[in-house]
Amino acid sequence: MPLRLKTLVLLGLCLSLMACGFHLRGQGPAAQLNFKTIQVSGGGSAAQELRKAIIVQDNVKLVTSDAQVAVNIVNESSDKQILSVNSKGQVVQYRVFYRVRFTATLDKQPLIEDGNISLSRTLQWDENDILANESEEGKLITEMQRDSSLQIIRRINAAAKGVNKAAAAAASAASATSAASAIAPTQP
């Protein structure tokens, strides 16, 4: 009986998580691009991570030219600053920063002209284990690169929705104006 109760409770928890809209990072609808083709230009790790994030999507094709959406990674940089020191003056924590600048166009029209993403993480530093510290720093930067690629996808989706809503509103206003002029009686 307790096993059956545990199973029911576990099943109930899983169903409630699914019902509330919970998704693992990068798996929700915001991470899905609503375009058929996309082009990513620019070198560096940010462009590579963005390409990887696009390749795994079923509905989008990564192309090298003539894309519906074109993303250009303008610049990326990473650095670190001392966050805290111990009583001996040795560094205990660093703040690792990662920044990406990008532009995006939709049907050759500017969509995002100067996109900036700035991320930071805290790095615990141990003076006795320098190699592990450098490895951890590399892992943090890679994680921030992946996170920035997902943020770029979300920003492109949000900007495109705004453009589509504005175009739909303009079309609706134009059709309402033409309908009103067709209904209005003409004066001789």
NUDREN-483633 format. One record per residue: residue in three letters; x, z negated, y negated of N, C-alpha, C in turn. Coordinates in Angstrom, 2 decimals. Each point is the difference from the previous one (the first is absolute). Example, Ala and Ser with C-alpha at 12.3 -4.5 7.8 and 13.67 -1.06 7.14 Angstrom:
REM residues 2
+-----+---------+---------+---------+---------+---------+---------+---------+---------+---------+
! res !     n.u !     n.w !     n.v !    ca.u !    ca.w !    ca.v !     c.u !     c.w !     c.v !
+-----+---------+---------+---------+---------+---------+---------+---------+---------+---------+
! ALA !   13.19 !   -7.80 !    5.69 !   -0.89 !    0.00 !   -1.19 !    0.90 !    0.00 !   -1.20 !
! SER !   -0.35 !    0.72 !   -1.05 !    0.82 !   -0.06 !   -1.19 !   -0.77 !   -0.73 !   -1.09 !
+-----+---------+---------+---------+---------+---------+---------+---------+---------+---------+
END
This chain:
REM residues 188
+-----+---------+---------+---------+---------+---------+---------+---------+---------+---------+
! res !     n.u !     n.w !     n.v !    ca.u !    ca.w !    ca.v !     c.u !     c.w !     c.v !
+-----+---------+---------+---------+---------+---------+---------+---------+---------+---------+
! MET !    0.80 !    0.00 !    1.21 !   -0.80 !    0.00 !   -1.21 !    0.85 !    0.00 !   -1.28 !
! PRO !    1.06 !   -0.82 !   -0.09 !    0.81 !    0.04 !   -1.22 !    0.65 !    1.36 !   -0.23 !
! LEU !    0.37 !    0.70 !    1.08 !    0.60 !    1.32 !   -0.15 !   -1.00 !    0.98 !   -0.60 !
! ARG !   -1.23 !   -0.07 !    0.45 !   -1.05 !    0.87 !   -0.53 !   -0.25 !   -0.30 !   -1.48 !
! LEU !    0.02 !   -1.28 !   -0.36 !   -0.22 !   -0.39 !   -1.39 !    1.16 !    0.49 !   -0.87 !
! LYS !    1.23 !   -0.13 !    0.49 !    1.16 !    0.48 !   -0.75 !   -0.08 !    1.51 !   -0.21 !
! THR !   -0.42 !    0.71 !    1.04 !   -0.12 !    1.45 !   -0.10 !   -1.04 !    0.39 !   -1.04 !
! LEU !   -1.13 !   -0.71 !    0.01 !   -1.06 !    0.29 !   -0.98 !    0.46 !   -0.31 !   -1.42 !
! VAL !    0.71 !   -1.10 !   -0.19 !    0.50 !   -0.35 !   -1.33 !    1.00 !    1.05 !   -0.47 !
! LEU !    0.90 !    0.41 !    0.87 !    0.99 !    1.02 !   -0.35 !   -0.67 !    1.33 !   -0.34 !
! LEU !   -0.99 !    0.37 !    0.79 !   -0.75 !    1.22 !   -0.27 !   -0.73 !   -0.09 !   -1.34 !
! GLY !   -0.59 !   -1.16 !   -0.28 !   -0.68 !   -0.19 !   -1.28 !    0.95 !    0.11 !   -1.18 !
! LEU !    1.20 !   -0.57 !    0.13 !    1.00 !    0.11 !   -1.07 !    0.42 !    1.45 !   -0.22 !
! CYS !    0.22 !    0.73 !    1.08 !    0.39 !    1.41 !   -0.12 !   -1.10 !    0.81 !   -0.68 !
! LEU !   -1.24 !   -0.23 !    0.39 !   -1.11 !    0.72 !   -0.62 !   -0.15 !   -0.33 !   -1.47 !
! SER !    0.19 !   -1.28 !   -0.36 !   -0.12 !   -0.37 !   -1.41 !    1.12 !    0.62 !   -0.83 !
! LEU !    1.21 !    0.09 !    0.55 !    1.09 !    0.67 !   -0.71 !   -0.29 !    1.47 !   -0.21 !
! MET !   -0.54 !    0.66 !    1.01 !   -0.33 !    1.41 !   -0.14 !   -1.14 !    0.20 !   -1.00 !
! ALA !   -0.95 !   -0.90 !   -0.01 !   -1.15 !    0.13 !   -0.88 !    0.36 !   -0.23 !   -1.47 !
! CYS !    1.02 !   -0.80 !   -0.26 !    0.35 !   -0.30 !   -1.39 !    0.86 !    1.10 !   -0.62 !
! GLY !    0.42 !    0.98 !    0.77 !    0.80 !    1.10 !   -0.55 !    1.49 !   -0.24 !    0.07 !
! PHE !    0.45 !   -0.96 !    0.77 !    1.42 !   -0.29 !    0.13 !    0.73 !    1.17 !    0.66 !
! HIS !    1.15 !    0.36 !   -0.57 !    0.86 !    1.04 !    0.57 !    1.44 !   -0.47 !   -0.10 !
! LEU !    0.80 !    0.40 !    0.95 !    1.43 !   -0.25 !   -0.11 !    0.56 !    0.83 !   -1.15 !
! ARG !    1.09 !   -0.45 !   -0.59 !    0.57 !    0.70 !   -1.13 !    0.30 !    1.44 !    0.37 !
! GLY !   -0.45 !    0.92 !   -0.85 !    0.24 !    1.42 !    0.22 !   -0.98 !    0.67 !    0.93 !
! GLN !   -1.00 !   -0.74 !    0.50 !   -0.93 !    0.56 !    0.96 !   -1.40 !    0.21 !   -0.56 !
! GLY !   -0.28 !   -0.53 !   -1.18 !   -1.35 !    0.09 !   -0.56 !   -0.27 !    1.34 !   -0.64 !
! PRO !   -1.24 !    0.19 !   -0.47 !   -0.37 !    1.27 !   -0.61 !    0.77 !    0.31 !   -1.29 !
! ALA !    0.49 !   -1.02 !   -0.69 !    0.76 !    0.25 !   -1.23 !    1.33 !    0.67 !    0.29 !
! ALA !    0.51 !   -0.16 !    1.21 !    1.29 !    0.60 !    0.35 !   -0.15 !    1.43 !    0.50 !
! GLN !   -1.22 !    0.50 !    0.11 !   -0.23 !    1.36 !    0.47 !   -0.11 !    0.94 !   -1.20 !
! LEU !    0.76 !    1.07 !    0.02 !   -0.08 !    0.99 !   -1.08 !   -1.21 !    0.89 !    0.21 !
! ASN !   -0.65 !    0.36 !   -1.07 !   -1.19 !    0.83 !    0.05 !    0.30 !    1.44 !   -0.41 !
! PHE !    1.14 !    0.51 !    0.43 !    0.42 !    1.35 !   -0.36 !    0.40 !    0.74 !    1.26 !
! LYS !    0.04 !    1.32 !   -0.09 !    0.38 !    0.80 !    1.17 !    1.50 !    0.21 !    0.08 !
! THR !    0.64 !    0.23 !   -1.15 !    1.44 !    0.23 !   -0.01 !    0.66 !   -0.84 !   -1.08 !
! ILE !    1.22 !   -0.41 !    0.28 !    0.76 !   -0.79 !   -0.97 !    1.48 !    0.38 !    0.13 !
! GLN !    0.66 !    0.00 !   -1.14 !    1.43 !    0.31 !   -0.06 !    0.71 !   -1.19 !   -0.61 !
! VAL !    1.11 !   -0.40 !    0.59 !    0.81 !   -1.10 !   -0.53 !    1.37 !    0.57 !   -0.33 !
! SER !    0.39 !   -0.12 !   -1.26 !    1.32 !    0.47 !   -0.41 !    0.80 !   -1.18 !   -0.53 !
! GLY !    1.29 !    0.17 !    0.00 !    0.89 !   -1.07 !   -0.42 !    0.73 !   -0.54 !    1.21 !
! GLY !    1.19 !   -0.44 !   -0.24 !    0.79 !   -0.53 !    1.10 !   -0.12 !   -1.50 !    0.06 !
! GLY !    0.76 !   -0.57 !    0.88 !    0.04 !   -1.45 !    0.10 !   -0.95 !   -0.56 !    1.03 !
! SER !    0.12 !   -1.29 !    0.17 !   -0.77 !   -0.69 !    1.03 !   -1.48 !   -0.06 !   -0.32 !
! ALA !   -0.36 !   -0.08 !   -1.28 !   -1.42 !   -0.07 !   -0.37 !   -0.72 !    1.27 !    0.42 !
! ALA !    0.62 !    1.14 !   -0.22 !   -0.62 !    1.27 !    0.40 !   -0.10 !    0.09 !    1.52 !
! GLN !    1.02 !   -0.47 !    0.71 !   -0.04 !    0.02 !    1.47 !   -1.11 !   -0.89 !    0.53 !
! GLU !   -0.15 !   -1.19 !   -0.56 !   -1.06 !   -0.92 !    0.45 !   -1.38 !    0.56 !   -0.32 !
! LEU !   -0.13 !    0.66 !   -1.15 !   -1.28 !    0.61 !   -0.35 !   -0.33 !    1.13 !    0.97 !
! ARG !    0.99 !    0.79 !    0.34 !   -0.23 !    1.08 !    0.99 !   -0.43 !   -0.58 !    1.35 !
! LYS !    0.65 !   -1.09 !    0.42 !   -0.37 !   -0.64 !    1.27 !   -1.44 !   -0.50 !   -0.05 !
! ALA !   -0.40 !   -0.59 !   -1.14 !   -1.36 !   -0.52 !   -0.13 !   -1.03 !    1.12 !    0.02 !
! ILE !    0.38 !    1.18 !   -0.49 !   -0.92 !    1.15 !   -0.02 !   -0.08 !    0.66 !    1.37 !
! ILE !    1.12 !    0.10 !    0.69 !    0.03 !    0.67 !    1.30 !   -0.92 !   -0.67 !    1.01 !
! VAL !   -0.12 !   -1.31 !   -0.05 !   -0.83 !   -0.70 !    0.99 !   -1.50 !    0.16 !   -0.25 !
! GLN !   -0.37 !    0.57 !   -1.14 !   -1.42 !    0.19 !   -0.30 !   -0.50 !    1.28 !    0.65 !
! ASP !   -1.19 !   -0.08 !    0.55 !   -0.56 !    1.13 !    0.74 !   -0.52 !    1.11 !   -0.90 !
! ASN !   -0.56 !   -0.35 !   -1.13 !   -0.72 !    0.97 !   -0.82 !    0.85 !    0.70 !   -1.06 !
! VAL !    1.28 !   -0.33 !   -0.10 !    0.85 !    0.53 !   -1.07 !    1.19 !    0.73 !    0.62 !
! LYS !    0.33 !    1.14 !   -0.59 !    1.16 !    0.77 !    0.45 !    1.08 !   -0.07 !   -1.07 !
! LEU !    1.20 !   -0.37 !    0.40 !    1.14 !   -0.06 !   -0.90 !    0.60 !    1.39 !   -0.09 !
! VAL !    0.04 !    0.57 !   -1.21 !    0.51 !    1.35 !   -0.20 !    1.15 !   -0.03 !   -1.01 !
! THR !    0.71 !    1.12 !   -0.11 !    1.14 !    0.06 !   -0.92 !   -0.34 !    0.71 !   -1.30 !
! SER !   -1.14 !    0.70 !   -0.06 !   -0.40 !    0.66 !   -1.25 !   -1.50 !    0.27 !    0.04 !
! ASP !   -0.56 !    0.32 !   -1.17 !   -1.42 !    0.32 !   -0.16 !   -0.91 !   -1.05 !    0.61 !
! ALA !    0.21 !   -1.24 !   -0.36 !   -0.82 !   -1.10 !    0.52 !   -1.10 !   -0.36 !   -0.99 !
! GLN !   -1.05 !   -0.58 !    0.53 !   -1.09 !   -0.48 !   -0.85 !    0.50 !   -1.15 !   -0.88 !
! VAL !    0.80 !   -0.89 !    0.59 !    0.60 !   -1.11 !   -0.73 !    1.51 !    0.10 !    0.14 !
! ALA !    0.70 !   -0.13 !   -1.12 !    1.46 !    0.01 !    0.01 !    0.50 !   -1.32 !   -0.59 !
! VAL !    0.84 !   -0.68 !    0.75 !    0.57 !   -1.27 !   -0.44 !    1.50 !    0.21 !   -0.18 !
! ASN !    0.52 !   -0.43 !   -1.14 !    1.42 !    0.10 !   -0.27 !    0.56 !   -1.40 !   -0.21 !
! ILE !    0.92 !   -0.40 !    0.86 !    0.68 !   -1.29 !   -0.18 !    1.11 !    0.23 !   -1.01 !
! VAL !   -0.18 !   -0.53 !   -1.20 !    0.93 !    0.24 !   -1.10 !    1.24 !   -0.87 !    0.14 !
! ASN !   -0.20 !   -1.28 !    0.32 !    1.12 !   -0.93 !    0.04 !   -0.37 !   -1.19 !    0.87 !
! GLU !    0.99 !   -0.56 !    0.65 !   -0.18 !   -1.25 !    0.72 !    1.25 !   -0.83 !   -0.16 !
! SER !   -0.16 !   -1.31 !   -0.06 !    1.15 !   -0.87 !   -0.15 !   -0.29 !   -1.36 !    0.62 !
! SER !    1.06 !   -0.68 !    0.38 !   -0.14 !   -1.36 !    0.51 !    1.15 !   -0.82 !   -0.55 !
! ASP !   -0.28 !   -1.26 !   -0.25 !    1.04 !   -0.92 !   -0.43 !   -0.44 !   -1.42 !    0.35 !
! LYS !    0.88 !   -0.96 !   -0.27 !   -0.35 !   -1.38 !    0.29 !    0.53 !   -0.90 !   -1.11 !
! GLN !   -0.71 !   -1.10 !   -0.19 !    0.38 !   -0.99 !   -1.00 !    0.02 !   -1.37 !    0.67 !
! ILE !    0.83 !   -0.86 !   -0.50 !    0.07 !   -1.35 !    0.54 !   -1.29 !   -0.73 !   -0.37 !
! LEU !   -0.62 !   -0.59 !    1.01 !   -1.24 !   -0.74 !   -0.21 !    0.26 !   -1.50 !   -0.07 !
! SER !    0.86 !   -0.51 !    0.90 !    0.32 !   -1.43 !   -0.05 !    1.38 !   -0.25 !    0.60 !
! VAL !    0.59 !   -1.11 !   -0.43 !    1.31 !   -0.42 !    0.49 !   -0.11 !   -1.45 !    0.47 !
! ASN !    0.92 !   -0.40 !    0.88 !   -0.01 !   -1.39 !    0.46 !    0.86 !   -0.87 !   -0.92 !
! SER !    0.19 !   -1.26 !    0.37 !    0.75 !   -0.93 !   -0.85 !    1.48 !    0.36 !   -0.10 !
! LYS !    0.50 !    0.81 !    0.93 !    1.40 !    0.44 !   -0.04 !    0.18 !    1.28 !   -0.80 !
! GLY !   -1.09 !    0.54 !   -0.52 !    0.07 !    1.24 !   -0.77 !   -0.03 !    1.24 !    0.86 !
! GLN !   -0.30 !   -0.15 !    1.28 !   -0.08 !    1.15 !    0.90 !   -1.42 !    0.57 !   -0.01 !
! VAL !   -0.07 !    1.30 !    0.12 !   -1.30 !    0.67 !    0.00 !   -0.76 !   -0.37 !    1.27 !
! VAL !   -1.27 !   -0.37 !   -0.17 !   -0.86 !   -0.35 !    1.13 !   -1.08 !    1.06 !    0.18 !
! GLN !   -0.47 !    0.57 !   -1.11 !   -1.05 !    1.02 !    0.06 !    0.28 !    1.09 !   -1.02 !
! TYR !   -0.33 !    1.21 !    0.41 !    0.02 !    1.14 !   -0.90 !   -1.42 !    0.55 !   -0.11 !
! ARG !   -0.27 !    0.66 !   -1.10 !   -1.23 !    0.78 !   -0.15 !    0.44 !    1.45 !    0.10 !
! VAL !   -0.53 !    0.73 !    1.01 !    0.35 !    1.40 !    0.23 !   -1.10 !    0.85 !   -0.63 !
! PHE !    0.39 !    0.95 !   -0.84 !   -0.95 !    0.87 !   -0.70 !    0.11 !    1.42 !    0.53 !
! TYR !   -1.13 !    0.69 !    0.03 !   -0.04 !    1.41 !    0.38 !   -0.98 !    0.70 !   -0.94 !
! ARG !    0.45 !    1.08 !   -0.62 !   -0.83 !    0.73 !   -0.96 !   -0.03 !    1.49 !    0.35 !
! VAL !   -1.18 !    0.59 !   -0.15 !   -0.19 !    1.43 !    0.25 !   -0.76 !    0.59 !   -1.17 !
! ARG !    0.48 !    1.14 !   -0.52 !   -0.74 !    0.78 !   -1.00 !   -0.41 !    1.30 !    0.65 !
! PHE !   -1.25 !    0.41 !   -0.23 !   -0.50 !    1.22 !    0.62 !   -1.02 !    0.68 !   -0.90 !
! THR !   -0.23 !    1.27 !    0.26 !   -1.06 !    0.75 !   -0.65 !   -0.83 !    0.66 !    1.10 !
! ALA !   -1.24 !    0.32 !   -0.33 !   -0.87 !    0.67 !    0.97 !   -0.89 !    1.00 !   -0.73 !
! THR !   -0.23 !    1.14 !    0.65 !   -0.91 !    1.00 !   -0.54 !   -1.07 !    0.31 !    1.04 !
! LEU !   -1.18 !    0.33 !   -0.49 !   -1.12 !    0.39 !    0.85 !   -0.41 !    1.39 !   -0.43 !
! ASP !    0.11 !    0.97 !    0.90 !   -0.30 !    1.40 !   -0.31 !    0.77 !    0.46 !   -1.23 !
! LYS !    1.28 !   -0.38 !   -0.05 !    0.94 !    0.37 !   -1.06 !   -0.35 !   -0.58 !   -1.38 !
! GLN !   -0.93 !   -0.97 !   -0.04 !   -0.34 !   -0.71 !   -1.22 !    0.55 !   -1.43 !    0.12 !
! PRO !    0.53 !   -0.56 !   -1.10 !    0.57 !   -1.35 !    0.08 !   -1.04 !   -1.02 !    0.48 !
! LEU !    0.37 !   -0.77 !    0.98 !   -0.87 !   -1.05 !    0.52 !    0.56 !   -1.36 !   -0.39 !
! ILE !    1.27 !   -0.22 !    0.29 !    0.72 !   -1.21 !   -0.42 !    1.29 !    0.49 !   -0.64 !
! GLU !    0.11 !   -0.20 !   -1.32 !    1.15 !    0.56 !   -0.72 !    1.24 !   -0.88 !    0.07 !
! ASP !   -0.18 !   -1.31 !    0.00 !    1.16 !   -0.89 !    0.06 !   -0.37 !   -1.24 !    0.81 !
! GLY !    0.02 !    0.16 !    1.32 !   -0.34 !   -1.12 !    0.87 !    1.22 !   -0.87 !    0.25 !
! ASN !   -0.19 !   -1.29 !   -0.12 !    1.08 !   -0.96 !    0.24 !   -0.48 !   -1.04 !    1.00 !
! ILE !    0.82 !   -0.28 !    0.97 !   -0.27 !   -1.07 !    0.95 !    1.21 !   -0.91 !    0.00 !
! SER !   -0.24 !   -1.27 !   -0.24 !    1.08 !   -1.00 !    0.01 !   -0.37 !   -1.08 !    1.01 !
! LEU !    0.87 !   -0.22 !    0.95 !   -0.22 !   -1.01 !    1.03 !    1.16 !   -0.96 !    0.02 !
! SER !   -0.25 !   -1.22 !    0.43 !    1.08 !   -0.97 !    0.15 !   -0.28 !   -0.90 !    1.20 !
! ARG !    1.07 !   -0.48 !    0.59 !   -0.07 !   -0.92 !    1.13 !    1.10 !   -1.05 !   -0.18 !
! THR !   -0.22 !   -1.14 !    0.61 !    0.99 !   -1.08 !   -0.04 !    0.89 !    0.08 !    1.24 !
! LEU !    1.30 !   -0.10 !   -0.22 !    0.98 !    0.07 !    1.09 !    0.72 !   -1.34 !    0.08 !
! GLN !   -0.12 !   -0.68 !    1.15 !    0.74 !   -1.24 !    0.24 !    1.45 !    0.37 !    0.29 !
! TRP !    0.94 !   -0.66 !   -0.66 !    1.40 !    0.37 !    0.12 !    0.79 !   -1.15 !    0.64 !
! ASP !    0.80 !    0.34 !    1.00 !    0.86 !   -0.98 !    0.66 !    1.43 !    0.48 !   -0.13 !
! GLU !    0.81 !   -0.74 !   -0.74 !    1.39 !    0.39 !   -0.24 !    0.81 !    0.09 !    1.29 !
! ASN !   -0.45 !   -0.67 !    1.05 !    0.73 !   -0.01 !    1.27 !   -0.34 !    1.19 !    0.89 !
! ASP !   -0.99 !    0.77 !   -0.35 !   -0.44 !    1.11 !    0.86 !   -0.25 !    1.25 !   -0.85 !
! ILE !    1.04 !    0.56 !   -0.55 !   -0.09 !    1.12 !   -0.93 !   -0.60 !    1.25 !    0.66 !
! LEU !    0.41 !    0.30 !    1.24 !   -0.52 !    1.20 !    0.67 !   -1.51 !   -0.08 !    0.22 !
! ALA !   -0.48 !   -1.16 !    0.39 !   -1.45 !   -0.17 !    0.20 !   -0.73 !    0.12 !   -1.34 !
! ASN !    0.61 !   -0.51 !   -1.07 !   -0.62 !    0.12 !   -1.32 !   -0.15 !    1.46 !   -0.41 !
! GLU !    1.05 !    0.78 !    0.21 !   -0.06 !    1.42 !   -0.37 !   -1.01 !    0.75 !    0.86 !
! SER !   -0.07 !   -0.36 !    1.27 !   -1.00 !    0.62 !    0.88 !   -1.41 !   -0.34 !   -0.46 !
! GLU !   -0.23 !   -1.25 !   -0.35 !   -1.32 !   -0.42 !   -0.48 !   -0.35 !    0.69 !   -1.32 !
! GLU !    0.97 !    0.16 !   -0.87 !   -0.24 !    0.71 !   -1.26 !   -0.41 !    1.45 !    0.26 !
! GLY !    0.68 !    0.65 !    0.94 !   -0.36 !    1.37 !    0.36 !   -1.41 !    0.09 !    0.56 !
! LYS !   -0.38 !   -0.97 !    0.83 !   -1.35 !   -0.02 !    0.56 !   -1.05 !   -0.20 !   -1.10 !
! LEU !    0.30 !   -0.87 !   -0.96 !   -0.94 !   -0.22 !   -1.10 !   -0.19 !    1.27 !   -0.83 !
! ILE !    1.09 !    0.70 !   -0.26 !   -0.09 !    1.24 !   -0.79 !   -0.79 !    1.05 !    0.77 !
! THR !    0.24 !    0.12 !    1.31 !   -0.76 !    0.96 !    0.81 !   -1.48 !   -0.34 !   -0.01 !
! GLU !   -0.33 !   -1.29 !    0.10 !   -1.39 !   -0.43 !   -0.05 !   -0.63 !    0.35 !   -1.35 !
! MET !    0.75 !   -0.20 !   -1.08 !   -0.52 !    0.33 !   -1.32 !   -0.18 !    1.51 !   -0.17 !
! GLN !    0.87 !    0.79 !    0.61 !   -0.15 !    1.46 !   -0.05 !   -1.28 !    0.42 !    0.71 !
! ARG !   -0.28 !   -0.59 !    1.16 !   -1.25 !    0.31 !    0.71 !   -1.21 !   -0.43 !   -0.82 !
! ASP !    0.08 !   -1.19 !   -0.58 !   -1.10 !   -0.49 !   -0.81 !   -0.23 !    0.89 !   -1.21 !
! SER !    1.08 !    0.47 !   -0.63 !   -0.15 !    0.88 !   -1.17 !   -0.64 !    1.32 !    0.39 !
! SER !    0.33 !    0.52 !    1.19 !   -0.62 !    1.27 !    0.42 !   -1.50 !   -0.16 !    0.18 !
! LEU !   -0.44 !   -1.13 !    0.56 !   -1.44 !   -0.25 !    0.14 !   -0.66 !   -0.20 !   -1.36 !
! GLN !    0.71 !   -0.65 !   -0.93 !   -0.55 !   -0.16 !   -1.35 !   -0.13 !    1.34 !   -0.71 !
! ILE !    0.95 !    0.89 !    0.20 !   -0.10 !    1.34 !   -0.59 !   -1.23 !    0.71 !    0.54 !
! ILE !   -0.23 !   -0.08 !    1.30 !   -1.18 !    0.62 !    0.60 !   -1.28 !   -0.58 !   -0.60 !
! ARG !   -0.07 !   -1.33 !   -0.12 !   -1.20 !   -0.63 !   -0.58 !   -0.20 !    0.42 !   -1.45 !
! ARG !    1.08 !    0.09 !   -0.77 !   -0.13 !    0.39 !   -1.41 !   -0.45 !    1.45 !   -0.14 !
! ILE !    0.51 !    0.87 !    0.86 !   -0.43 !    1.41 !   -0.04 !   -1.48 !    0.10 !    0.33 !
! ASN !   -0.44 !   -0.72 !    1.04 !   -1.42 !    0.01 !    0.35 !   -0.86 !   -0.50 !   -1.14 !
! ALA !    0.40 !   -1.10 !   -0.63 !   -0.78 !   -0.57 !   -1.10 !   -0.05 !    0.94 !   -1.19 !
! ALA !    1.13 !    0.60 !   -0.35 !    0.03 !    0.93 !   -1.13 !   -0.83 !    1.24 !    0.29 !
! ALA !    0.06 !    0.50 !    1.23 !   -0.79 !    1.19 !    0.36 !   -1.49 !   -0.30 !   -0.02 !
! LYS !   -0.39 !   -1.21 !    0.42 !   -1.42 !   -0.38 !   -0.06 !   -0.47 !   -0.02 !   -1.44 !
! GLY !    0.84 !   -0.49 !   -0.91 !   -0.35 !   -0.01 !   -1.42 !   -0.16 !    1.40 !   -0.55 !
! VAL !    0.88 !    0.91 !    0.39 !   -0.09 !    1.40 !   -0.44 !   -1.26 !    0.64 !    0.56 !
! ASN !   -0.29 !   -0.26 !    1.28 !   -1.19 !    0.58 !    0.62 !   -1.28 !   -0.53 !   -0.63 !
! LYS !   -0.03 !   -1.30 !   -0.33 !   -1.18 !   -0.57 !   -0.66 !   -0.19 !    0.60 !   -1.38 !
! ALA !    1.10 !    0.18 !   -0.74 !   -0.09 !    0.58 !   -1.33 !   -0.48 !    1.45 !    0.08 !
! ALA !    0.49 !    0.75 !    0.98 !   -0.43 !    1.39 !    0.17 !   -1.46 !    0.06 !    0.39 !
! ALA !   -0.45 !   -0.91 !    0.86 !   -1.40 !   -0.03 !    0.41 !   -0.90 !   -0.37 !   -1.17 !
! ALA !    0.44 !   -0.95 !   -0.83 !   -0.79 !   -0.39 !   -1.17 !   -0.09 !    1.15 !   -0.99 !
! ALA !    1.09 !    0.72 !   -0.20 !   -0.01 !    1.15 !   -0.92 !   -0.92 !    1.09 !    0.53 !
! ALA !    0.05 !    0.26 !    1.30 !   -0.87 !    1.01 !    0.60 !   -1.46 !   -0.41 !   -0.10 !
! SER !   -0.27 !   -1.29 !    0.21 !   -1.37 !   -0.51 !   -0.10 !   -0.52 !    0.12 !   -1.43 !
! ALA !    0.85 !   -0.32 !   -0.97 !   -0.40 !    0.11 !   -1.40 !   -0.25 !    1.45 !   -0.38 !
! ALA !    0.83 !    0.91 !    0.49 !   -0.17 !    1.42 !   -0.31 !   -1.29 !    0.53 !    0.62 !
! SER !   -0.30 !   -0.41 !    1.23 !   -1.24 !    0.48 !    0.63 !   -1.22 !   -0.61 !   -0.67 !
! ALA !    0.09 !   -1.25 !   -0.46 !   -1.11 !   -0.62 !   -0.71 !   -0.25 !    0.70 !   -1.33 !
! THR !    1.06 !    0.39 !   -0.69 !   -0.14 !    0.70 !   -1.28 !   -0.62 !    1.37 !    0.21 !
! SER !    0.44 !    0.70 !    1.03 !   -0.57 !    1.33 !    0.26 !   -1.44 !   -0.11 !    0.46 !
! ALA !   -0.33 !   -1.04 !    0.76 !   -1.39 !   -0.19 !    0.44 !   -0.88 !   -0.35 !   -1.19 !
! ALA !    0.50 !   -0.81 !   -0.92 !   -0.79 !   -0.37 !   -1.17 !   -0.23 !    1.20 !   -0.91 !
! SER !    0.99 !    0.85 !   -0.14 !   -0.18 !    1.18 !   -0.84 !   -0.94 !    1.00 !    0.65 !
! ALA !   -0.06 !    0.02 !    1.32 !   -0.92 !    0.91 !    0.69 !   -1.44 !   -0.48 !   -0.12 !
! ILE !   -0.19 !   -1.32 !   -0.06 !   -1.35 !   -0.56 !   -0.07 !   -0.53 !    0.02 !   -1.43 !
! ALA !    0.88 !   -0.19 !   -0.98 !   -0.43 !   -0.10 !   -1.39 !   -0.65 !    1.32 !   -0.45 !
! PRO !   -1.16 !   -0.11 !   -0.68 !   -0.66 !    1.22 !   -0.48 !    0.81 !    0.63 !   -1.13 !
! THR !   -0.02 !    1.28 !   -0.05 !    0.72 !    0.72 !   -1.04 !   -0.90 !    0.15 !   -1.21 !
! GLN !    0.55 !   -0.18 !   -1.16 !   -0.73 !    0.13 !   -1.26 !    0.20 !    1.40 !   -0.55 !
! PRO !   -1.08 !    0.67 !   -0.43 !    0.17 !    1.34 !   -0.56 !    0.58 !   -0.02 !   -1.39 !
+-----+---------+---------+---------+---------+---------+---------+---------+---------+---------+
END
